[in-house]
Amino acid sequence: MATADIRARLEELRQEIQHHSYLYYVLDQPEIDDRAFDLLYRELVELEAAHPELVTPDSPTQRVGAPADSAFTKRTHGIPMYSLANAFSAGEVEHFMARAEQLLGTAAEYVTELKIDGLAVNLVYENGMLRYCVTRGDGRVGEDITANVKTIRTIPLHLADAPAHLEIRGEVYMPRRAFVELNRQRDEAGEPPLANCRNAAAGSLRQLDPRVTAQRRLDFFAYGIGDAEAAGIGSQRELLERLAAYRFRVNPNYRLCRTAAEVLAEVERWRDGRHDLAYDTDGLVVKVNDFAQQAELGYTAKDPRWAIAYKYPPEQAVTKVENISVSLGRTGVLTPAADLTPVQLSGTVVRRATLHNIDFIREKDIRIGDTVTIHKAGEIIPEVVSVDTARRDGSEREFVMPETCPECGSLVRREAGQAAYRCTNPHCPGVQREKMIHFASRDAMNIEGLGEAVVDLLLEHDLVHNVADFYRLQPAELEQLPRFGAKRAAKLVAAIAASKERGLARLLFGLGIRMVGAKAAEVIAQRYPTLAALTAASAEELQEIDGIGEKVAEQLTEYLRLPATGELLAALQAAGLKTSEDTVQPVTDGIFSGEQVVLTGKLASGTRQEAAAEIVARGGKVLSAVTKKTTLVIAGEDAGSKLTKARELGIPIWDEAEFRAALAKK
């Protein structure tokens, strides 16, 4: 029987965890470190395990629950979820506004919001508790995806001071980096790539196992309201403010406009600016601000008369496939890519486009010599969209995957049920080369000066055979290499020595283990902060980590059991590498105490992750977005929309030199 003290502690833990989750996932302003959060969560898990009768649906432990039904339940929306009419020109936007004001007989205000390219959903709360979530479907009936939506950290399971019945509408989306990482993992696993962020988000929400959805790093922006009792909200702008007060993530890039000129200025502002965002957008939504005016305007049979979506034209380019070449990755996968006639696309010159695997090539019937249309998948990776078969003249050639590895000549094998071809030689020098390049890269061990060309030079002169050999290099032998003098040799050796302190998470990612990306390595190292603890963990134990699924756990444990891995890790430890992970403890009297800092652009003297650690160690908080709460922006080279917004809000801005000078003062 649970005592009153146990019940009180359970409620206290739930509220505290929900509070810190909101600070971390929505505001990017954590007050406690990950270890302290994990201890709170573990205590809650243990108490609920001992008293299962006290588990509530809105408990943080219920975010990843039982598998969803094999057939998703259909639910009818209390108020239909209408689609929006589209505008493709400034004239059509002006016509929409003029028509609305003609029907109203008076002027109106408008709110512009970015149109997030994701999946619209309706969240239904009863007495403040999330009861279920339904996809838009056909606008009247959707599918119940509650179990999967609960895995999204930015969706509250409980609302304080909410009406008895409340429906919140918004967009579930996949951030671009999560999309690129997911496709990288699918390439390695021999699975077909996902076409875009929207398809990736939709597919993730329809997984039958919520644990799979939890690994996909989905996010959510709230922007609308459906059926509600006594919500007392009078305008779209007021609604967005109320949603933020309910602790939803609300896209900050909305604006109140009073004239067509102001609305069209926003359209132009985001035409190029949207490419600097961390998520995909395909337009700008224009809404009449006043809810009473919205009600007066009403709906057509298909869409509201009080809103319209300006759609940006898709950014694509037409070019020619001059050749299809194959590159070898660090896991032994052979990846084909199209060598293109150079073409301008989204501000850069594109010369190559990924073709993922042979199934992708066959599905689109891509041939050498074809004229193709390309775009940037997730606004990052150039990819072939379609082939113009009408322009073929008979000279085009079909591509055939090589039967032997282009690096070592060993046989190439396609595993059953997979699209990927792999080199069968576990000691392939090409794979070792890619592993070394990856190990030294910025997001891994960040060894400055040890790029692709230098790795090739070291291999050519037989100075290294694996990543552990980096730590045996001496200035004297480096000085004998072409274009190396005493100064450059000493600098490289010093950079290699500095990398010994990167910690376990960076090391795990740097080893190039299949399916273990930077984020996975980070959360694994948080749970098992020493190499000894990690190697003793089973695959089943690893799967208990939020965000680590069966495949990742199996790949990691299999890698750690290999005799060759044991030898490599022993050599790295003998070289003095740090194989544990520290928790940075913020100080209260550091130079950044009380500061809420945003980093943007490229830093010449290190990564943004390292700069963030320096700020946190000196008492500051690092945010991912510029808001009115931001007190300082540090801008490196090629800073984009964050710098622009900081200037608009009058937030102090430092360049990298000012930042380094402040660090030097301690």
C-alpha positions in Angstrom: 0.0 0.0 0.0 1.5 3.3 -1.0 1.8 5.9 1.8 0.9 9.5 1.5 4.6 10.3 1.4 5.1 8.0 -1.6 2.2 9.6 -3.4 3.5 13.1 -2.7 7.0 12.1 -3.9 5.7 10.6 -7.1 3.8 13.8 -7.9 6.8 15.9 -7.0 9.1 13.9 -9.3 6.6 14.1 -12.2 6.3 17.8 -11.9 10.0 18.3 -11.5 10.9 16.1 -14.5 8.2 17.8 -16.7 9.7 21.2 -15.7 13.2 20.3 -16.6 12.1 18.6 -19.8 10.4 21.8 -20.8 13.5 23.8 -20.1 15.7 21.4 -22.0 13.7 20.4 -25.0 11.5 23.6 -25.6 13.5 26.5 -24.3 17.1 25.1 -24.6 17.7 26.5 -21.1 18.6 23.5 -18.8 19.0 24.2 -15.1 20.5 20.9 -14.2 23.0 18.5 -15.9 22.0 15.3 -17.6 23.2 13.1 -14.6 21.0 14.9 -12.2 18.0 14.6 -14.6 18.7 10.9 -15.0 18.7 10.3 -11.3 15.3 12.0 -10.9 14.0 9.9 -13.8 15.4 6.7 -12.4 13.8 7.4 -9.0 10.4 7.8 -10.7 10.8 4.6 -12.6 11.7 2.7 -9.5 8.8 4.1 -7.5 6.3 3.4 -10.2 7.6 -0.1 -10.6 7.0 -0.7 -6.9 3.6 0.9 -7.1 2.1 0.2 -10.6 -1.3 1.2 -9.4 -0.1 4.8 -9.2 1.2 5.1 -12.7 -0.7 7.8 -14.6 -1.0 8.4 -18.4 0.7 11.7 -18.2 3.8 10.4 -16.3 7.1 11.1 -18.1 7.8 7.3 -18.0 4.8 6.8 -20.3 6.3 8.6 -23.3 7.4 5.2 -24.8 4.7 2.8 -23.9 3.1 -0.3 -25.4 3.3 -0.9 -29.2 0.5 0.8 -31.2 -2.3 -1.2 -32.7 -1.4 -2.9 -35.9 -4.3 -1.0 -37.5 -4.5 2.6 -36.3 -7.9 3.5 -34.8 -9.9 6.1 -36.8 -11.2 9.1 -34.9 -13.4 12.0 -36.1 -12.3 15.6 -35.4 -14.6 17.7 -33.3 -14.0 20.6 -35.8 -12.7 19.6 -39.2 -9.0 20.2 -40.0 -9.3 22.1 -43.3 -6.5 22.4 -45.8 -5.4 25.9 -47.0 -5.9 27.4 -50.4 -2.5 28.2 -52.1 -1.1 31.3 -53.6 1.8 31.3 -56.0 2.3 35.0 -56.6 2.2 38.3 -54.8 -0.9 39.2 -56.8 -2.8 36.2 -55.4 -1.8 37.2 -51.8 -3.1 40.7 -52.4 -6.3 39.4 -53.9 -6.9 37.2 -50.8 -6.4 40.1 -48.5 -8.6 42.5 -50.6 -11.3 39.8 -50.8 -11.3 39.2 -47.0 -11.6 42.9 -46.2 -14.3 43.3 -48.8 -16.4 40.6 -47.2 -15.7 42.1 -43.7 -16.4 45.6 -44.8 -13.4 46.8 -42.8 -9.6 46.6 -42.6 -8.0 43.6 -41.0 -4.7 42.6 -39.3 -2.8 39.5 -40.4 -0.4 37.1 -38.9 2.3 35.5 -41.1 3.7 32.1 -40.0 6.3 29.8 -41.7 4.6 26.8 -43.2 6.4 23.9 -41.7 6.8 20.9 -44.0 5.6 18.1 -41.8 2.5 16.3 -40.7 -0.5 18.1 -39.2 -1.9 16.6 -36.1 -4.7 17.3 -33.5 -3.8 16.9 -29.8 -6.9 16.4 -27.6 -6.5 17.3 -23.9 -9.1 16.5 -21.2 -8.8 18.2 -17.8 -5.2 19.1 -18.8 -4.2 15.6 -19.7 -3.3 14.4 -23.2 -5.9 11.8 -24.1 -5.2 11.1 -27.7 -3.6 12.5 -30.9 -5.1 12.2 -34.4 -3.6 12.9 -37.8 -5.3 15.3 -40.1 -6.4 12.5 -42.5 -9.0 13.7 -44.9 -9.7 16.7 -42.6 -12.7 15.0 -40.9 -11.4 11.6 -39.9 -7.8 10.8 -39.0 -5.7 8.0 -37.4 -5.0 7.8 -33.6 -1.2 7.9 -33.2 -1.1 8.7 -29.5 1.5 6.2 -28.5 4.0 7.5 -31.1 3.3 11.2 -30.4 4.0 10.7 -26.7 7.6 10.1 -27.7 8.1 13.7 -28.9 9.6 15.6 -26.0 8.3 19.0 -27.0 4.6 17.8 -26.7 3.4 18.2 -23.1 1.6 15.3 -21.6 -0.1 17.6 -19.1 -1.2 21.3 -19.4 -1.6 23.5 -16.3 -4.6 25.8 -16.1 -6.2 24.5 -19.3 -9.9 24.3 -20.1 -11.6 21.0 -19.4 -11.6 20.2 -23.1 -8.9 21.6 -25.5 -7.7 20.6 -28.9 -4.3 21.9 -30.0 -3.2 21.7 -33.6 0.3 21.8 -35.0 3.0 20.2 -37.2 5.2 17.2 -36.4 8.4 17.5 -38.4 11.8 16.0 -38.6 14.8 18.4 -38.3 17.1 18.4 -41.3 20.1 17.0 -39.5 18.0 14.2 -38.0 16.8 13.4 -41.6 20.4 13.3 -43.0 21.5 11.1 -40.1 18.5 8.7 -40.6 19.3 8.3 -44.3 23.0 7.7 -43.5 21.9 4.9 -41.1 19.6 3.5 -43.8 22.3 3.5 -46.4 24.6 1.6 -44.0 21.9 -0.9 -43.2 21.1 -1.4 -46.9 17.7 0.2 -46.6 16.1 2.5 -49.2 16.6 6.3 -48.5 13.6 8.4 -47.4 12.7 11.1 -50.0 12.4 14.2 -47.7 11.9 15.4 -44.2 8.1 15.3 -44.5 8.0 11.7 -45.7 10.4 10.8 -42.9 8.2 12.4 -40.3 5.0 10.8 -41.6 6.6 7.4 -41.7 8.0 7.8 -38.2 4.6 8.6 -36.8 3.1 5.5 -38.4 5.5 3.0 -36.8 3.9 0.1 -35.0 6.6 0.3 -32.3 6.8 3.7 -30.5 10.4 2.9 -29.6 11.3 3.2 -33.3 9.5 6.6 -33.4 11.5 7.7 -30.3 14.7 7.1 -32.2 13.7 9.4 -35.1 14.2 12.7 -33.1 10.9 14.2 -34.2 9.8 17.7 -33.1 6.6 19.7 -33.0 5.4 23.3 -33.5 2.0 24.3 -32.2 0.0 26.9 -34.2 -3.7 26.3 -33.9 -6.7 25.4 -31.9 -9.7 23.1 -32.6 -12.6 22.4 -30.4 -12.3 24.0 -26.9 -14.4 24.9 -23.9 -14.0 28.5 -22.7 -10.5 29.0 -24.1 -11.1 32.8 -24.1 -8.7 33.5 -26.9 -9.5 36.4 -29.3 -6.8 36.3 -32.0 -4.2 34.2 -33.7 -1.4 36.3 -32.1 -2.9 35.8 -28.7 -3.3 32.1 -29.4 0.4 31.7 -30.2 1.3 33.5 -26.9 -1.1 31.2 -25.0 0.4 28.1 -26.6 3.8 29.2 -25.5 2.4 29.7 -22.0 1.1 26.1 -22.1 4.7 25.2 -22.7 4.4 24.1 -26.4 7.2 24.9 -28.8 5.9 27.8 -31.0 7.8 28.8 -34.1 9.2 32.3 -33.2 9.2 33.6 -36.8 5.7 34.9 -36.9 4.8 38.5 -37.4 1.7 40.8 -37.1 1.1 42.7 -40.3 -1.3 45.5 -41.1 -0.8 46.0 -44.9 -0.2 43.9 -48.0 3.2 45.5 -48.3 4.2 44.2 -44.8 2.9 40.7 -45.7 4.7 40.6 -49.0 7.9 41.9 -47.3 7.7 38.8 -45.0 7.2 36.6 -48.1 10.4 38.0 -49.6 12.3 37.9 -46.2 11.8 34.1 -46.0 12.3 33.3 -49.6 16.0 32.8 -49.1 16.1 33.1 -45.3 14.3 29.8 -44.8 17.3 27.9 -46.1 19.2 28.8 -42.9 16.6 27.2 -40.7 17.1 23.8 -39.0 13.9 22.4 -40.6 12.1 22.4 -43.9 9.5 25.0 -44.9 7.6 25.2 -48.2 5.8 28.5 -47.8 4.4 31.3 -45.6 0.8 31.1 -44.1 -1.2 34.3 -44.0 -4.1 34.4 -41.4 -6.6 37.0 -40.5 -5.6 37.8 -36.9 -9.0 38.4 -35.2 -10.9 35.3 -34.4 -14.3 37.1 -34.6 -13.4 38.2 -38.1 -12.3 34.6 -38.9 -15.7 33.3 -37.8 -17.4 36.0 -39.9 -15.4 35.0 -43.0 -16.1 31.3 -42.5 -15.2 28.5 -44.9 -15.7 27.3 -48.5 -16.3 23.6 -49.1 -12.6 22.9 -48.9 -10.7 25.7 -47.0 -11.1 28.7 -44.8 -11.6 32.2 -46.3 -9.5 33.7 -43.6 -6.2 32.0 -44.4 -4.0 31.3 -47.4 -0.6 29.6 -47.9 1.9 31.3 -50.2 4.0 28.4 -51.7 7.6 29.0 -52.7 8.6 27.3 -56.0 10.7 24.1 -55.4 14.4 24.8 -55.8 15.6 22.5 -58.4 18.1 22.5 -61.2 18.6 20.6 -64.5 22.0 19.1 -65.3 23.7 16.1 -66.9 25.1 12.9 -65.4 28.6 12.8 -66.8 29.6 9.6 -64.9 28.6 7.4 -62.0 31.4 6.7 -59.6 31.6 4.6 -56.4 33.1 5.6 -53.1 33.9 3.4 -50.1 32.6 4.3 -46.7 34.1 3.6 -43.3 31.7 0.6 -42.8 32.7 -0.9 -46.1 29.6 0.1 -48.0 30.1 1.1 -51.7 28.0 4.1 -52.4 27.3 5.3 -56.0 27.2 9.0 -56.8 26.5 11.0 -60.0 29.3 13.2 -61.3 27.3 16.1 -62.7 27.9 19.0 -65.1 28.4 21.8 -62.5 25.1 23.7 -61.8 24.0 26.4 -59.4 21.5 25.3 -56.7 20.3 27.0 -53.6 23.3 29.3 -53.5 26.1 26.7 -54.1 27.6 25.0 -57.2 26.7 21.3 -57.2 29.0 18.8 -58.9 28.0 15.5 -57.3 24.7 14.0 -56.2 24.2 11.0 -54.0 22.5 7.9 -55.6 22.4 6.0 -52.4 22.4 2.4 -53.8 21.7 0.3 -56.9 17.9 0.0 -56.1 17.6 3.8 -56.1 19.4 4.0 -59.5 17.1 1.3 -61.0 13.9 2.7 -59.5 14.6 6.1 -61.2 16.3 4.5 -64.2 19.3 6.8 -64.0 21.9 6.3 -66.7 25.3 7.8 -67.5 24.6 10.6 -69.9 21.1 11.3 -68.7 19.6 14.8 -68.3 18.3 15.0 -64.7 16.6 17.3 -62.3 18.2 17.6 -58.9 17.3 19.2 -55.5 18.8 19.3 -52.1 17.3 16.6 -49.8 16.7 18.2 -46.4 18.1 21.4 -48.0 21.6 19.8 -47.5 22.4 16.7 -49.7 22.1 17.1 -53.5 19.9 14.3 -54.9 18.4 13.3 -58.3 14.7 13.9 -58.4 13.8 12.7 -61.9 15.2 11.7 -65.3 14.2 13.5 -68.5 13.9 10.3 -70.7 12.6 12.4 -73.6 16.1 13.9 -74.1 17.9 10.5 -74.5 19.7 10.0 -77.8 20.8 6.4 -77.4 24.3 7.2 -76.1 23.3 6.7 -72.5 24.8 3.8 -70.6 23.3 1.7 -67.7 25.4 1.6 -64.5 26.5 -1.7 -63.0 27.9 -2.1 -59.5 31.5 -3.3 -59.5 32.0 -6.9 -58.5 35.3 -6.1 -56.7 36.2 -3.4 -54.2 37.7 -0.4 -56.0 40.3 0.0 -53.2 41.5 -3.6 -52.4 40.1 -5.7 -55.2 38.3 -8.1 -52.8 34.9 -9.4 -53.8 31.9 -7.2 -53.1 28.8 -8.9 -51.6 25.2 -7.8 -51.4 23.7 -9.1 -48.2 20.3 -10.8 -48.4 17.4 -8.4 -48.1 19.6 -5.3 -48.3 20.4 -2.8 -51.0 23.9 -2.1 -49.9 27.0 -3.7 -51.4 30.0 -4.2 -49.0 33.6 -5.0 -49.4 34.2 -8.5 -47.9 37.7 -7.7 -46.7 37.6 -6.7 -43.0 41.2 -5.3 -43.4 40.4 -3.3 -46.6 42.9 -0.3 -46.7 40.1 1.8 -48.2 37.9 1.2 -45.2 40.8 1.9 -42.9 41.5 5.2 -44.7 37.9 6.3 -44.3 37.9 5.4 -40.7 41.0 7.5 -40.1 39.6 10.5 -41.9 36.3 10.2 -39.9 38.2 9.7 -36.6 40.1 13.0 -37.0 37.0 14.9 -38.3 35.6 17.9 -36.5 32.5 16.2 -35.0 34.6 13.2 -33.8 38.1 13.7 -32.3 38.6 17.1 -34.0 42.3 16.8 -34.8 43.2 20.1 -36.5 45.5 19.6 -39.5 44.7 15.9 -39.9 42.5 16.1 -43.0 42.1 13.8 -45.9 45.3 14.9 -47.7 47.5 14.4 -44.6 45.9 10.9 -43.9 46.8 9.9 -47.5 50.3 11.2 -47.0 50.7 9.2 -43.8 49.4 6.0 -45.4 51.6 6.5 -48.5 54.7 6.6 -46.3 53.6 3.7 -44.2 53.5 5.7 -40.9 50.0 4.7 -39.8 47.9 1.5 -40.2 45.0 2.4 -37.8 43.8 5.3 -35.7 45.9 4.3 -32.7 49.0 5.0 -34.8 48.2 8.7 -34.9 49.3 8.9 -31.2 52.7 7.3 -32.0 53.7 9.9 -34.5 56.8 11.9 -33.8 57.8 15.4 -35.1 61.0 14.1 -36.6 59.3 11.5 -38.9 56.6 14.0 -39.9 59.3 16.6 -40.9 60.5 14.2 -43.6 57.1 14.3 -45.4 56.6 16.5 -48.5 55.4 20.0 -47.5 56.0 19.4 -43.9 58.5 21.4 -41.9 59.4 21.5 -38.2 56.6 24.0 -37.4 53.8 22.1 -39.1 55.0 18.8 -37.7 55.1 20.1 -34.1 51.6 21.7 -34.6 50.1 18.4 -35.8 51.6 16.4 -33.0 50.3 18.9 -30.5 46.8 18.7 -32.0 46.9 14.9 -31.8 47.9 15.1 -28.2 45.1 17.6 -27.4 42.5 15.1 -28.8 43.3 12.7 -26.1 41.0 14.7 -23.8 37.9 14.6 -26.0 36.2 12.0 -23.9 34.2 8.8 -24.4 31.3 10.2 -26.5 33.6 11.7 -29.1 35.7 8.5 -29.1 32.7 6.3 -29.7 31.6 8.4 -32.6 35.1 8.6 -34.0 35.5 4.8 -34.1 33.0 4.7 -36.9 30.8 2.0 -35.5 27.9 1.1 -37.8 24.7 3.0 -36.9 26.3 4.8 -33.9 26.0 8.5 -34.8 27.1 11.5 -32.8 23.8 11.8 -30.9 23.7 8.1 -30.1 27.3 8.1 -28.9 26.4 11.1 -26.6 23.4 9.5 -24.9 25.2 6.2 -24.5 28.2 7.9 -22.9 25.8 9.7 -20.5 24.4 6.4 -19.3 27.7 4.5 -19.3 30.4 7.2 -18.6 33.4 4.8 -18.6 34.6 2.4 -21.3 34.7 -0.4 -18.7 31.0 0.1 -17.8 30.0 0.3 -21.5 31.9 -2.9 -22.5 30.1 -4.8 -19.7 26.6 -3.7 -20.8 24.4 -6.1 -22.8 22.4 -5.2 -25.9 19.3 -5.4 -23.8 20.6 -2.9 -21.3 21.6 -0.5 -24.0 18.1 -0.6 -25.4 16.8 0.8 -22.1 18.5 4.1 -23.0 16.0 6.5 -24.5 16.6 6.8 -28.2 18.8 3.6 -28.6 17.0 0.9 -30.5 17.7 -2.8 -31.1 19.8 -2.4 -34.2 22.1 0.3 -32.7 22.5 -1.8 -29.5 23.3 -4.9 -31.4 25.9 -3.2 -33.7 27.6 -1.6 -30.7 27.8 -4.8 -28.6 29.0 -6.8 -31.6 31.7 -4.3 -32.3 32.9 -4.2 -28.7 33.2 -8.0 -28.6 35.5 -8.2 -31.6 39.1 -9.2 -30.7 40.4 -6.5 -33.1 38.3 -3.9 -31.2 39.8 -4.9 -27.9 43.3 -4.6 -29.3 42.5 -1.1 -30.8 40.9 0.2 -27.6 43.8 -1.1 -25.5 46.3 0.7 -27.8 44.3 3.9 -27.5 44.2 3.6 -23.7 47.9 2.9 -23.6 48.4 6.1 -25.7 46.7 8.0 -22.9 43.3 8.7 -24.4 40.5 9.6 -22.0 37.9 6.8 -22.2 35.4 8.4 -19.7 32.9 11.2 -19.9 32.8 14.1 -17.5 29.7 16.1 -16.6 30.5 19.8 -16.8 29.4 21.6 -13.6 28.3 25.2 -14.2 29.8 27.9 -12.0 27.9 30.8 -10.5 30.6 33.4 -10.7 32.0 32.8 -14.2 32.3 35.5 -16.9 29.1 34.2 -18.6 27.0 33.9 -15.4 23.5 34.9 -16.1 24.1 35.1 -19.9 21.9 33.2 -22.4 24.1 32.8 -25.4 23.5 31.7 -29.0 26.3 30.5 -31.2 26.0 31.0 -35.0 28.3 30.7 -38.0 31.7 28.9 -38.4 34.3 29.3 -35.7 37.9 29.2 -36.9 39.4 28.2 -33.6 37.2 25.2 -32.8 33.7 23.7 -33.0 30.6 25.3 -31.7 30.2 22.3 -29.3 33.6 23.2 -27.7 32.6 26.8 -27.5 29.3 25.9 -25.9 31.2 23.8 -23.3 33.4 26.8 -22.5 30.3 29.0 -22.0 28.6 26.5 -19.7 31.7 25.9 -17.7 31.8 29.7 -17.0 28.2 29.9 -15.8 26.3 30.6 -19.1 23.5 28.8 -20.9 23.6 28.0 -24.6 20.4 28.4 -26.6 19.8 27.1 -30.1 17.5 30.0 -31.2 17.6 33.7 -30.9 14.7 35.0 -28.7 13.9 38.0 -26.6 15.5 36.1 -23.7 18.8 35.8 -25.5 21.4 38.2 -23.9 24.4 37.6 -26.3 25.1 36.2 -29.8 28.5 35.0 -30.8 28.9 35.1 -34.6 31.5 33.3 -36.6 31.9 33.3 -40.4 28.9 32.9 -42.7 26.4 33.6 -39.8 22.9 33.7 -41.2 19.4 34.4 -40.0 20.2 34.1 -36.3 22.6 37.1 -36.7 20.0 39.0 -38.6 17.4 38.4 -35.9 19.8 39.4 -33.1 20.4 42.7 -34.9 16.6 43.3 -35.2 16.1 42.6 -31.5 19.1 44.8 -30.5 20.9 41.9 -28.8 24.7 42.4 -28.2 26.8 40.6 -30.8 30.5 39.4 -30.4 32.7 38.2 -33.1 35.1 35.3 -32.5 38.0 37.5 -31.4 35.9 39.1 -28.7 34.7 35.7 -27.5 38.3 34.4 -27.2 39.4 37.5 -25.5 36.7 37.0 -22.9 37.7 33.4 -22.4 41.3 34.5 -21.9 40.2 36.6 -18.9 38.9 33.5 -17.2 
